């Protein structure tokens, strides 16, 4: 379950993303377009310490996927993945990272894909009563099956290309589609994550996962 606070955030997530996107090799074809949010989805952090939220955006004619993580302290060794810091009126200072460089995101993404999971439920905190459930603007589903054993991810490496980022960890490989709707690589030994949102005609491939020999 993802609890969403009614809060002021400065700079805003949109401002952070707009400043960060031009530095990414996979967004070069869209750098001059106006940034438009299509929707978001969230994953649960089993430890409850890290916020995990993925933004699907449009800029120009290109749709992009931007996984972000929110932490209350810097992530050691992840300076290259820092998107920026923001002040949250409820939670205080937050360090915002590209999720592809954060072990918490890798673990959550892999678990959803490999177990056939879905996005986290979203609940909005209310000032004068109990939290209210909110429908996610992006729905996702993994192609795997329940019963896959739990695993932990303590460190990752990430490599970008023109349309994807490959995230590697011991015993695990993830491929995150940065540019959506383009060519995808068929591979029978991988499970996948697909997503739908308002106006999408059919599920869009978002990411892939496979376990590797230890």
GROMACS elastic network, one bead per residue, 0.5 to 0.9 nm:
[ bonds ]
;  ai    aj funct       b0    kb
    1    42     6  0.88637   500
    1    43     6  0.80361   500
    1    44     6  0.61468   500
    1   120     6  0.53002   500
    1   122     6  0.60539   500
    1   123     6  0.72104   500
    2    42     6  0.70396   500
    2    43     6  0.74410   500
    2    44     6  0.64148   500
    2    45     6  0.89530   500
    2    51     6  0.80739   500
    2    52     6  0.88280   500
    2   120     6  0.61198   500
    2   121     6  0.59283   500
    2   123     6  0.61094   500
    2   124     6  0.84528   500
    3   121     6  0.85224   500
    3   122     6  0.61330   500
    3   124     6  0.59163   500
    3   125     6  0.67195   500
    3   131     6  0.82268   500
    4     7     6  0.87485   500
    4   122     6  0.69900   500
    4   123     6  0.59439   500
    4   125     6  0.59601   500
    4   131     6  0.89560   500
    5    90     6  0.73083   500
    5    91     6  0.88156   500
    5   123     6  0.87326   500
    5   124     6  0.61311   500
    5   125     6  0.52521   500
    5   126     6  0.80231   500
    6    89     6  0.87985   500
    6    90     6  0.81854   500
    6   124     6  0.72811   500
    6   125     6  0.64296   500
    6   126     6  0.74603   500
    6   127     6  0.82907   500
    7    88     6  0.66218   500
    7    89     6  0.54340   500
    7    90     6  0.61500   500
    7    91     6  0.87739   500
    8    12     6  0.83153   500
    8    87     6  0.80404   500
    8    88     6  0.59783   500
    8    89     6  0.52458   500
    8    90     6  0.79485   500
    9    12     6  0.53064   500
    9    13     6  0.76770   500
    9    86     6  0.65564   500
    9    87     6  0.55711   500
    9    89     6  0.63895   500
   10    13     6  0.80745   500
   10    15     6  0.87604   500
   10    85     6  0.87837   500
   10    86     6  0.54246   500
   10    87     6  0.51747   500
   10    88     6  0.67640   500
   10    89     6  0.85974   500
   11    14     6  0.81416   500
   11    15     6  0.61157   500
   11    16     6  0.66451   500
   11    85     6  0.80241   500
   11    86     6  0.55871   500
   11    87     6  0.70710   500
   12    15     6  0.51559   500
   12    16     6  0.63430   500
   12    17     6  0.86752   500
   12    86     6  0.73430   500
   12    87     6  0.88320   500
   13    16     6  0.50762   500
   13    17     6  0.61117   500
   13    18     6  0.85260   500
   13    86     6  0.82066   500
   14    17     6  0.51523   500
   14    18     6  0.60496   500
   14    19     6  0.86611   500
   14    35     6  0.81289   500
   14    36     6  0.89548   500
   14    37     6  0.83790   500
   15    18     6  0.51197   500
   15    19     6  0.62791   500
   15    20     6  0.86202   500
   16    19     6  0.53756   500
   16    20     6  0.61926   500
   16    21     6  0.86716   500
   16    83     6  0.67547   500
   16    84     6  0.65233   500
   16    85     6  0.83405   500
   16    86     6  0.84177   500
   16    96     6  0.87641   500
   17    20     6  0.50769   500
   17    21     6  0.58870   500
   17    35     6  0.88343   500
   17    66     6  0.84837   500
   17    83     6  0.74833   500
   17    84     6  0.89895   500
   18    21     6  0.56323   500
   18    22     6  0.75192   500
   18    31     6  0.89572   500
   18    35     6  0.70154   500
   19    22     6  0.67111   500
   19    23     6  0.80468   500
   19    83     6  0.85881   500
   20    23     6  0.56987   500
   20    24     6  0.73029   500
   20    83     6  0.61774   500
   20    84     6  0.83092   500
   21    24     6  0.54959   500
   21    25     6  0.87185   500
   21    26     6  0.88111   500
   21    27     6  0.63457   500
   21    28     6  0.84018   500
   21    30     6  0.89049   500
   21    31     6  0.70405   500
   22    25     6  0.78800   500
   22    27     6  0.65328   500
   22    28     6  0.66376   500
   22    30     6  0.84413   500
   22    31     6  0.54962   500
   22    32     6  0.86184   500
   23    27     6  0.79472   500
   23    28     6  0.82346   500
   24    27     6  0.55184   500
   24    28     6  0.69234   500
   24   160     6  0.86442   500
   25    28     6  0.56927   500
   25    29     6  0.88923   500
   25   160     6  0.74206   500
   25   161     6  0.72137   500
   25   162     6  0.64479   500
   25   163     6  0.86763   500
   26    29     6  0.75897   500
   26    30     6  0.87565   500
   26    64     6  0.89942   500
   26   160     6  0.73324   500
   26   161     6  0.64835   500
   26   163     6  0.54006   500
   26   164     6  0.72804   500
   26   165     6  0.87862   500
   26   178     6  0.69285   500
   26   179     6  0.71610   500
   27    30     6  0.53859   500
   27    31     6  0.60473   500
   27    62     6  0.86866   500
   27    64     6  0.78428   500
   27   162     6  0.80030   500
   27   163     6  0.82410   500
   27   178     6  0.82448   500
   27   179     6  0.77658   500
   28    31     6  0.53367   500
   28    32     6  0.84492   500
   28   162     6  0.87352   500
   29    32     6  0.78752   500
   29    33     6  0.88950   500
   29    60     6  0.86738   500
   29    62     6  0.77994   500
   30    33     6  0.55602   500
   30    34     6  0.86881   500
   30    58     6  0.85831   500
   30    59     6  0.56306   500
   30    60     6  0.57899   500
   30    61     6  0.73974   500
   30    62     6  0.61203   500
   30    63     6  0.86591   500
   31    34     6  0.83827   500
   31    59     6  0.73359   500
   31    60     6  0.81196   500
   32    59     6  0.76579   500
   32    60     6  0.71663   500
   33    36     6  0.89980   500
   33    58     6  0.82392   500
   33    61     6  0.78058   500
   33    62     6  0.85743   500
   34    58     6  0.77994   500
   34    59     6  0.51592   500
   34    60     6  0.61023   500
   35    57     6  0.68057   500
   35    58     6  0.59386   500
   35    60     6  0.76580   500
   36    56     6  0.88410   500
   36    57     6  0.55243   500
   36    58     6  0.50477   500
   36    59     6  0.61799   500
   36    60     6  0.88321   500
   37    40     6  0.81189   500
   37    55     6  0.72600   500
   37    56     6  0.63303   500
   37    58     6  0.63506   500
   37    59     6  0.88110   500
   38    55     6  0.76912   500
   38    56     6  0.54266   500
   38    57     6  0.50548   500
   38    58     6  0.66447   500
   38    63     6  0.86435   500
   38   137     6  0.79309   500
   38   138     6  0.83064   500
   38   197     6  0.78010   500
   38   198     6  0.82234   500
   39    54     6  0.85147   500
   39    55     6  0.60854   500
   39    56     6  0.53788   500
   39    57     6  0.70211   500
   39   136     6  0.79895   500
   39   138     6  0.55759   500
   39   197     6  0.72109   500
   39   198     6  0.86116   500
   40    53     6  0.67765   500
   40    54     6  0.54460   500
   40    56     6  0.59500   500
   40    57     6  0.87177   500
   40   136     6  0.69556   500
   40   137     6  0.57561   500
   40   138     6  0.54564   500
   40   139     6  0.85999   500
   41    52     6  0.86058   500
   41    53     6  0.58107   500
   41    54     6  0.54076   500
   41    55     6  0.69064   500
   41    56     6  0.84900   500
   41   119     6  0.61672   500
   41   120     6  0.74588   500
   41   122     6  0.88329   500
   41   136     6  0.61535   500
   41   137     6  0.68349   500
   41   138     6  0.53926   500
   41   139     6  0.68622   500
   41   140     6  0.77116   500
   42    51     6  0.81089   500
   42    52     6  0.56403   500
   42    54     6  0.61626   500
   42    55     6  0.89660   500
   42   119     6  0.56843   500
   42   120     6  0.54391   500
   42   121     6  0.79109   500
   42   122     6  0.78562   500
   42   136     6  0.82996   500
   42   138     6  0.89756   500
   43    51     6  0.79436   500
   43    52     6  0.54920   500
   43    53     6  0.65882   500
   43    54     6  0.84592   500
   43   105     6  0.80444   500
   43   108     6  0.63996   500
   43   109     6  0.75494   500
   43   112     6  0.83142   500
   43   118     6  0.82227   500
   43   119     6  0.55917   500
   43   121     6  0.84709   500
   44    47     6  0.85145   500
   44    48     6  0.72564   500
   44    50     6  0.83651   500
   44    51     6  0.75684   500
   44    52     6  0.68354   500
   44   108     6  0.69237   500
   44   119     6  0.81039   500
   44   120     6  0.58516   500
   44   121     6  0.86686   500
   45    48     6  0.50438   500
   45    49     6  0.66532   500
   45    50     6  0.59405   500
   45    51     6  0.69529   500
   45    52     6  0.70994   500
   45   104     6  0.67613   500
   45   105     6  0.79821   500
   45   107     6  0.86113   500
   45   108     6  0.66418   500
   46    49     6  0.80859   500
   46    50     6  0.89082   500
   46   104     6  0.88585   500
   46   108     6  0.81422   500
   47    50     6  0.76677   500
   48    51     6  0.77766   500
   49    70     6  0.88574   500
   49    71     6  0.72562   500
   49    72     6  0.81477   500
   50    69     6  0.65238   500
   50    70     6  0.57120   500
   50    71     6  0.53763   500
   50    72     6  0.79416   500
   50   104     6  0.71250   500
   50   105     6  0.86890   500
   51    68     6  0.81432   500
   51    69     6  0.53863   500
   51    71     6  0.67436   500
   51   105     6  0.89931   500
   52    67     6  0.74113   500
   52    68     6  0.60498   500
   52    70     6  0.65793   500
   52    99     6  0.76448   500
   52   104     6  0.79654   500
   52   105     6  0.64246   500
   52   108     6  0.84736   500
   53    66     6  0.84968   500
   53    67     6  0.59350   500
   53    68     6  0.53968   500
   53    69     6  0.63107   500
   53    70     6  0.82416   500
   53    99     6  0.85103   500
   53   105     6  0.89043   500
   54    65     6  0.69311   500
   54    66     6  0.54716   500
   54    68     6  0.57663   500
   54    69     6  0.83914   500
   54    99     6  0.83263   500
   55    64     6  0.81436   500
   55    65     6  0.58625   500
   55    67     6  0.61274   500
   55    68     6  0.76576   500
   55   138     6  0.89641   500
   56    63     6  0.70007   500
   56    64     6  0.57646   500
   56    66     6  0.63171   500
   56    67     6  0.85711   500
   56   138     6  0.82030   500
   56   180     6  0.89232   500
   57    62     6  0.83497   500
   57    63     6  0.56140   500
   57    64     6  0.53271   500
   57    65     6  0.65137   500
   57    66     6  0.77731   500
   58    61     6  0.68466   500
   58    62     6  0.56045   500
   58    64     6  0.62123   500
   58    65     6  0.89829   500
   59    62     6  0.54831   500
   59    63     6  0.64789   500
   59    64     6  0.77950   500
   60    63     6  0.81870   500
   62   179     6  0.71091   500
   62   180     6  0.75669   500
   62   181     6  0.85924   500
   63   178     6  0.83296   500
   63   179     6  0.59469   500
   63   180     6  0.53919   500
   63   181     6  0.74354   500
   64   177     6  0.80409   500
   64   178     6  0.53288   500
   64   180     6  0.56817   500
   65   176     6  0.82970   500
   65   177     6  0.67624   500
   65   179     6  0.65237   500
   65   180     6  0.69434   500
   65   206     6  0.77309   500
   66    98     6  0.74377   500
   66    99     6  0.78607   500
   66   178     6  0.68751   500
   67    97     6  0.84689   500
   67    98     6  0.61055   500
   67   100     6  0.70506   500
   67   105     6  0.80026   500
   68    83     6  0.84116   500
   68    96     6  0.65756   500
   68    97     6  0.55453   500
   68   100     6  0.81057   500
   68   102     6  0.88099   500
   68   105     6  0.81514   500
   69    95     6  0.80594   500
   69    96     6  0.56502   500
   69    97     6  0.51842   500
   69    98     6  0.65312   500
   69    99     6  0.53845   500
   69   102     6  0.72961   500
   69   104     6  0.80634   500
   69   105     6  0.70206   500
   70    73     6  0.89918   500
   70    94     6  0.59683   500
   70    95     6  0.56952   500
   70    97     6  0.66187   500
   71    74     6  0.69527   500
   71    75     6  0.76801   500
   71    93     6  0.85567   500
   71    94     6  0.54148   500
   71    95     6  0.50990   500
   71    96     6  0.65451   500
   71    97     6  0.81343   500
   72    91     6  0.79706   500
   72    92     6  0.77929   500
   72    93     6  0.64804   500
   72    94     6  0.50238   500
   72    95     6  0.62385   500
   73    93     6  0.81499   500
   73    94     6  0.69686   500
   73    95     6  0.62767   500
   74    77     6  0.88654   500
   74    78     6  0.80540   500
   74    79     6  0.84012   500
   74    82     6  0.88187   500
   74    94     6  0.85663   500
   74    95     6  0.60508   500
   74    96     6  0.87923   500
   75    78     6  0.56501   500
   75    79     6  0.76801   500
   75    82     6  0.87756   500
   75    95     6  0.81391   500
   75    97     6  0.85072   500
   75   102     6  0.79471   500
   76    79     6  0.75956   500
   77    80     6  0.80722   500
   78    81     6  0.53953   500
   78    82     6  0.66490   500
   78    97     6  0.80313   500
   78   101     6  0.65937   500
   78   102     6  0.74567   500
   79    82     6  0.52957   500
   79    83     6  0.89446   500
   79    97     6  0.86640   500
   80    83     6  0.85869   500
   80    97     6  0.89926   500
   80    98     6  0.89657   500
   80   101     6  0.82400   500
   81    96     6  0.87160   500
   81    97     6  0.55056   500
   81    98     6  0.51958   500
   81    99     6  0.79027   500
   81   100     6  0.78700   500
   81   101     6  0.57349   500
   81   102     6  0.80632   500
   82    85     6  0.81469   500
   82    95     6  0.73916   500
   82    96     6  0.61091   500
   82    98     6  0.63015   500
   82   101     6  0.87018   500
   83    95     6  0.79773   500
   83    96     6  0.54953   500
   83    97     6  0.51048   500
   83    98     6  0.61939   500
   84    94     6  0.86287   500
   84    95     6  0.62917   500
   84    96     6  0.54195   500
   84    97     6  0.71274   500
   85    93     6  0.68855   500
   85    94     6  0.56080   500
   85    96     6  0.56995   500
   85    97     6  0.87856   500
   86    92     6  0.82378   500
   86    93     6  0.57431   500
   86    94     6  0.53312   500
   86    95     6  0.66931   500
   86    96     6  0.74127   500
   87    90     6  0.88072   500
   87    91     6  0.79626   500
   87    92     6  0.54984   500
   87    94     6  0.62375   500
   88    91     6  0.52908   500
   88    93     6  0.59359   500
   88    94     6  0.68769   500
   89    92     6  0.58867   500
   89    93     6  0.85629   500
   91    94     6  0.75013   500
   96    99     6  0.87699   500
   97   100     6  0.83164   500
   97   101     6  0.72982   500
   97   102     6  0.71351   500
   98   101     6  0.58697   500
   98   102     6  0.70672   500
   99   102     6  0.50303   500
   99   103     6  0.79419   500
   99   104     6  0.79409   500
   99   105     6  0.54357   500
   99   106     6  0.74155   500
  100   103     6  0.79054   500
  100   105     6  0.69113   500
  100   106     6  0.67980   500
  100   156     6  0.81508   500
  100   157     6  0.82203   500
  100   158     6  0.64390   500
  100   165     6  0.73611   500
  100   166     6  0.81469   500
  100   167     6  0.63378   500
  100   176     6  0.79259   500
  101   104     6  0.89950   500
  101   105     6  0.80563   500
  101   106     6  0.80736   500
  101   155     6  0.85291   500
  101   156     6  0.63709   500
  101   157     6  0.66566   500
  101   158     6  0.62907   500
  101   167     6  0.77128   500
  102   105     6  0.55536   500
  102   106     6  0.65437   500
  102   107     6  0.89092   500
  102   154     6  0.89104   500
  102   155     6  0.76609   500
  102   156     6  0.69937   500
  103   107     6  0.60875   500
  103   108     6  0.85510   500
  103   152     6  0.85647   500
  103   153     6  0.54362   500
  103   154     6  0.56803   500
  103   155     6  0.55535   500
  103   156     6  0.59568   500
  103   169     6  0.85477   500
  104   107     6  0.53215   500
  104   108     6  0.62429   500
  104   109     6  0.86120   500
  104   152     6  0.88284   500
  104   153     6  0.71239   500
  104   154     6  0.80270   500
  105   108     6  0.51425   500
  105   109     6  0.59488   500
  105   110     6  0.84079   500
  106   109     6  0.52406   500
  106   110     6  0.60336   500
  106   111     6  0.85144   500
  106   153     6  0.70024   500
  106   156     6  0.78127   500
  106   167     6  0.75753   500
  106   168     6  0.88038   500
  106   169     6  0.84740   500
  106   174     6  0.76124   500
  107   110     6  0.52796   500
  107   111     6  0.61405   500
  107   112     6  0.87183   500
  107   151     6  0.76026   500
  107   152     6  0.63402   500
  107   153     6  0.55683   500
  107   154     6  0.87215   500
  108   111     6  0.52038   500
  108   112     6  0.62677   500
  108   113     6  0.86844   500
  109   112     6  0.52985   500
  109   113     6  0.62164   500
  109   114     6  0.85547   500
  109   174     6  0.83855   500
  109   193     6  0.85857   500
  109   207     6  0.84297   500
  109   209     6  0.83614   500
  110   113     6  0.52112   500
  110   114     6  0.59001   500
  110   115     6  0.83014   500
  110   172     6  0.82427   500
  110   173     6  0.87375   500
  110   174     6  0.72791   500
  110   208     6  0.83231   500
  110   209     6  0.61199   500
  110   210     6  0.81683   500
  111   114     6  0.53136   500
  111   115     6  0.58497   500
  111   116     6  0.81457   500
  111   117     6  0.73261   500
  111   142     6  0.87439   500
  111   148     6  0.82374   500
  111   150     6  0.76238   500
  111   151     6  0.82765   500
  112   115     6  0.55430   500
  112   116     6  0.58537   500
  112   118     6  0.61097   500
  112   119     6  0.78492   500
  112   141     6  0.74272   500
  112   142     6  0.56887   500
  112   143     6  0.86769   500
  112   144     6  0.80509   500
  112   193     6  0.79346   500
  113   116     6  0.54676   500
  113   117     6  0.62240   500
  113   118     6  0.82116   500
  113   141     6  0.71881   500
  113   143     6  0.59745   500
  113   144     6  0.57394   500
  113   145     6  0.85769   500
  113   191     6  0.63455   500
  113   192     6  0.58390   500
  113   193     6  0.55919   500
  113   207     6  0.82399   500
  113   208     6  0.73496   500
  113   209     6  0.66760   500
  114   117     6  0.75971   500
  114   142     6  0.65445   500
  114   143     6  0.68010   500
  114   145     6  0.63584   500
  114   146     6  0.78108   500
  114   148     6  0.67840   500
  114   191     6  0.63471   500
  114   192     6  0.79099   500
  114   193     6  0.89809   500
  114   209     6  0.71075   500
  114   210     6  0.78620   500
  114   211     6  0.89726   500
  115   142     6  0.68290   500
  115   143     6  0.74386   500
  115   147     6  0.66451   500
  115   148     6  0.58493   500
  115   149     6  0.88482   500
  116   141     6  0.62929   500
  116   146     6  0.62340   500
  116   191     6  0.89397   500
  116   192     6  0.89735   500
  116   193     6  0.85295   500
  117   140     6  0.82534   500
  117   141     6  0.57362   500
  117   142     6  0.52857   500
  117   143     6  0.79663   500
  117   144     6  0.77463   500
  117   145     6  0.82081   500
  117   146     6  0.79130   500
  118   121     6  0.89545   500
  118   139     6  0.74654   500
  118   140     6  0.54686   500
  118   142     6  0.64892   500
  118   193     6  0.89390   500
  119   122     6  0.89116   500
  119   136     6  0.81661   500
  119   138     6  0.83904   500
  119   139     6  0.64953   500
  119   140     6  0.57364   500
  119   141     6  0.71491   500
  120   136     6  0.85365   500
  121   133     6  0.75052   500
  121   134     6  0.77327   500
  121   135     6  0.77982   500
  121   136     6  0.75469   500
  122   132     6  0.84411   500
  122   133     6  0.57996   500
  122   134     6  0.53663   500
  122   135     6  0.68089   500
  122   136     6  0.66996   500
  123   131     6  0.58695   500
  123   132     6  0.53168   500
  123   134     6  0.56687   500
  123   135     6  0.87139   500
  124   130     6  0.89055   500
  124   131     6  0.53036   500
  124   132     6  0.52306   500
  124   133     6  0.62065   500
  124   134     6  0.66492   500
  125   129     6  0.82272   500
  125   130     6  0.70193   500
  125   132     6  0.66727   500
  125   133     6  0.89967   500
  126   129     6  0.54788   500
  126   130     6  0.60466   500
  126   131     6  0.52581   500
  126   132     6  0.71211   500
  127   130     6  0.81436   500
  127   131     6  0.85956   500
  129   132     6  0.87605   500
  135   138     6  0.87150   500
  136   139     6  0.64964   500
  136   197     6  0.89913   500
  137   196     6  0.86935   500
  137   197     6  0.61688   500
  137   198     6  0.74631   500
  138   195     6  0.65692   500
  138   196     6  0.57977   500
  138   198     6  0.78560   500
  139   194     6  0.83660   500
  139   195     6  0.54180   500
  139   196     6  0.53194   500
  139   197     6  0.64069   500
  140   193     6  0.66304   500
  140   194     6  0.55267   500
  140   196     6  0.65495   500
  140   203     6  0.85923   500
  140   206     6  0.86285   500
  141   192     6  0.83780   500
  141   193     6  0.56265   500
  141   194     6  0.57316   500
  141   195     6  0.66447   500
  142   145     6  0.83450   500
  142   191     6  0.72983   500
  142   192     6  0.57458   500
  142   194     6  0.66932   500
  142   208     6  0.89970   500
  143   191     6  0.55886   500
  143   192     6  0.54424   500
  143   193     6  0.64037   500
  143   194     6  0.82086   500
  144   148     6  0.84092   500
  144   191     6  0.58963   500
  144   192     6  0.75538   500
  144   193     6  0.89584   500
  145   148     6  0.68856   500
  146   149     6  0.89185   500
  147   150     6  0.87150   500
  153   156     6  0.74351   500
  153   169     6  0.68237   500
  153   170     6  0.77819   500
  153   172     6  0.88611   500
  154   169     6  0.81120   500
  154   170     6  0.89858   500
  155   168     6  0.86924   500
  155   169     6  0.63654   500
  155   170     6  0.82538   500
  156   167     6  0.65224   500
  156   168     6  0.55606   500
  156   170     6  0.81189   500
  157   166     6  0.82442   500
  157   167     6  0.57235   500
  157   168     6  0.52848   500
  157   169     6  0.67025   500
  158   165     6  0.64870   500
  158   166     6  0.55566   500
  158   168     6  0.63011   500
  159   164     6  0.84607   500
  159   165     6  0.54794   500
  159   166     6  0.52774   500
  159   167     6  0.66652   500
  159   168     6  0.85539   500
  160   163     6  0.77403   500
  160   164     6  0.59968   500
  160   166     6  0.64848   500
  160   167     6  0.89004   500
  161   164     6  0.55238   500
  161   165     6  0.62165   500
  161   166     6  0.82688   500
  162   165     6  0.85088   500
  162   178     6  0.84856   500
  162   179     6  0.81802   500
  163   176     6  0.87929   500
  163   177     6  0.63440   500
  163   178     6  0.54118   500
  163   180     6  0.80027   500
  163   182     6  0.79802   500
  163   183     6  0.87829   500
  164   175     6  0.65892   500
  164   176     6  0.55175   500
  164   179     6  0.67886   500
  164   207     6  0.89381   500
  165   174     6  0.82158   500
  165   175     6  0.57719   500
  165   176     6  0.52379   500
  165   177     6  0.67224   500
  165   178     6  0.68162   500
  166   173     6  0.71308   500
  166   174     6  0.57045   500
  166   176     6  0.63419   500
  166   177     6  0.88935   500
  167   172     6  0.83275   500
  167   173     6  0.58829   500
  167   175     6  0.61669   500
  167   176     6  0.76692   500
  168   171     6  0.82474   500
  168   172     6  0.60482   500
  168   174     6  0.63923   500
  168   175     6  0.87261   500
  169   172     6  0.51674   500
  169   173     6  0.64218   500
  169   174     6  0.85565   500
  170   173     6  0.82350   500
  170   211     6  0.89869   500
  170   212     6  0.77457   500
  170   213     6  0.87156   500
  170   214     6  0.68386   500
  171   210     6  0.85121   500
  171   211     6  0.55139   500
  171   213     6  0.57632   500
  171   214     6  0.50565   500
  172   209     6  0.73009   500
  172   210     6  0.59616   500
  172   212     6  0.52619   500
  172   213     6  0.83714   500
  172   214     6  0.87498   500
  173   208     6  0.82103   500
  173   209     6  0.57642   500
  173   210     6  0.55394   500
  173   211     6  0.64475   500
  173   212     6  0.69838   500
  174   207     6  0.70860   500
  174   208     6  0.55661   500
  174   210     6  0.67164   500
  174   211     6  0.89029   500
  175   206     6  0.86388   500
  175   207     6  0.54457   500
  175   208     6  0.50742   500
  175   209     6  0.65206   500
  176   206     6  0.63038   500
  176   208     6  0.66150   500
  176   209     6  0.88662   500
  177   180     6  0.61889   500
  177   181     6  0.89847   500
  177   184     6  0.84437   500
  177   205     6  0.73938   500
  177   206     6  0.52190   500
  177   207     6  0.55527   500
  177   208     6  0.83941   500
  178   206     6  0.79763   500
  178   207     6  0.89223   500
  179   182     6  0.66765   500
  180   183     6  0.85932   500
  180   204     6  0.73123   500
  180   205     6  0.73913   500
  180   206     6  0.71769   500
  181   184     6  0.83494   500
  181   204     6  0.67296   500
  181   205     6  0.76022   500
  184   205     6  0.78948   500
  186   190     6  0.87049   500
  187   190     6  0.58977   500
  187   191     6  0.87466   500
  188   191     6  0.80172   500
  189   209     6  0.88897   500
  189   210     6  0.68732   500
  190   208     6  0.61502   500
  190   209     6  0.55059   500
  190   211     6  0.82666   500
  191   207     6  0.86189   500
  191   208     6  0.56322   500
  191   209     6  0.54002   500
  191   210     6  0.63782   500
  192   205     6  0.72106   500
  192   206     6  0.75014   500
  192   207     6  0.56791   500
  192   209     6  0.62405   500
  192   210     6  0.88582   500
  193   204     6  0.84915   500
  193   205     6  0.61416   500
  193   206     6  0.54469   500
  193   207     6  0.50914   500
  193   208     6  0.61647   500
  193   209     6  0.83896   500
  194   203     6  0.56157   500
  194   204     6  0.51975   500
  194   206     6  0.52173   500
  194   207     6  0.71626   500
  195   200     6  0.89721   500
  195   202     6  0.85208   500
  195   203     6  0.51934   500
  195   204     6  0.51987   500
  195   205     6  0.66215   500
  195   206     6  0.65767   500
  196   199     6  0.83940   500
  196   200     6  0.59543   500
  196   201     6  0.81288   500
  196   202     6  0.68256   500
  196   203     6  0.50909   500
  196   204     6  0.64283   500
  197   200     6  0.55334   500
  197   201     6  0.87905   500
  197   203     6  0.84827   500
  198   201     6  0.86756   500
  200   203     6  0.71811   500
  200   204     6  0.80056   500
  201   204     6  0.88693   500
  205   208     6  0.82661   500
  211   214     6  0.86661   500
